[in-house]
Amino acid sequence: MTAAGRFAGRVALVCGPGDGVCRATAVAFAREGAAVLVAGPDGERLAGTALLIRAAGGQAGSVVADVVRDGSDAAARMVSAAVERFGVPDFVFNDASVTGPRNPGTGTGRAEVDWAAAFAAHLTGLFTAMRHELAPMTALGRGVIVNTVRATACTERLIGPGAYAGYSAALATLTATAAHETAKRGVRISLAGPRTGSGSGSGSGSGSGSDEELAEQVLLLCADEND
């Protein structure tokens, strides 16, 4: 970790399960000098990510916040924790952790329950999180939010995982709409993924899908011409 990276002196809020791309992105932000707060439902994984960053000399903290289960209370808690510990986030990364059923409507009889859980995590949860993330950022007129999706129905043929295709396409549309709404308020909102680009829907993804490569795409979307 370095205090002289391109994001030195800035704050990143990374929301997700605490491992995978969530961990890779948190570590990448810290490597570039940002103070990082990781938030999500799994306290053990989140603490492990924060410990990994601190052990390498970075600044990091964690807070347990299950937006799917606790809604606005959890979203408010994670944003408040970031502000109180490090300051208003310059960057926010939202990574959902539920993938949903591969074949909704068939099989175990729990398909509808799984479908609802997937959409709650990726759409209702994301909408709730962004509402609270945007409040302090738009008050200052600056910041970047990046949401992630692995593929969308518009960019890749998905046979079988109907819930994944459905909420991925909806997530992309939600992100694009939010990007349009917040552009004049100083906050950029983008979508990262192997075959996705910015919130405008333009395809500038790398085409690759490893956690580290996706994390680097997130950082590129957060950077501006001065970084």
Disulfide bonds with the S-S distance in Angstrom:
none
